[in-house]
Amino acid sequence: MATTTPTRLKRTKTTKKTGINPARRVFLSLLLPAALAGADKKKQEKKLAAVIAGTVFRDPGFALAGAEIELVEIRDDGKKPKPRKTLTDARGEFAFSVPPIEQKYKVKATVKGLQSDEKETASTPGARVDVFFTLKPATP
């Protein structure tokens, strides 16, 4: 009976655990953190949304809950923007997250029985813009 023996491959200077050349391992260990840092920076740049937030008060200075806030882009290209709406919380506060581009917006606060107020503002990537309204009683 003839027995076959497995052929042996010539072993290079590699480690037994991973099979990677030590010089290559050092190179990869130096390269990997730099590559990951660059990827994290790109992810952070993509997530720098702007915030338009504020508070609505009634004339004597008390916070106004339940006010309707409308946010509309001011566009120069002639396209009609879609308005976004929200209501103020119990402390009269509201917030909108907007895309991370420089853009002008019109913010309008409305409550039944009070005069509406409208303000223009501009967003900057990664920044928070505060808009405050003080609504006065409607005149009959």
Long-range contacts (C-beta under 8 A, 24 or more apart in sequence): 46-100, 47-100, 48-100, 48-125, 48-126, 49-97, 49-98, 49-99, 49-100, 49-125, 49-126, 50-97, 50-98, 50-99, 50-100, 50-123, 50-124, 50-125, 50-126, 50-127, 50-128, 50-129, 51-95, 51-96, 51-97, 51-98, 51-127, 51-128, 51-129, 52-95, 52-96, 52-98, 52-105, 52-107, 52-121, 52-123, 52-128, 52-129, 52-131, 53-93, 53-94, 53-95, 53-96, 53-128, 53-129, 53-130, 53-131, 54-93, 54-94, 54-95, 54-107, 54-130, 54-131, 54-132, 54-133, 55-88, 55-91, 55-92, 55-93, 55-94, 55-132, 55-133, 56-88, 56-92, 56-94, 56-109, 56-111, 56-132, 56-133, 56-135, 57-92, 57-132, 57-133, 57-134, 57-135, 58-111, 58-114, 58-134, 58-135, 58-136, 59-134, 59-135, 59-136, 59-137, 61-134, 63-88, 63-90, 63-91, 63-92, 63-93, 64-88, 64-92, 64-111, 64-114, 64-135, 65-89, 65-90, 65-91, 65-92, 66-111, 67-92, 67-94, 67-109, 67-110, 67-111, 67-133, 67-135, 68-109, 68-110, 68-111, 69-94, 69-96, 69-107, 69-108, 69-109, 69-110, 70-107, 70-108, 70-110, 71-96, 71-98, 71-105, 71-106, 71-107, 72-105, 72-106, 72-108, 73-103, 73-104, 73-105, 73-106, 74-103, 74-104, 74-105, 74-106, 74-120, 98-123, 100-125, 100-126, 101-125, 107-131, 109-133, 109-135, 111-135, 113-137, 113-138, 114-138, 115-139
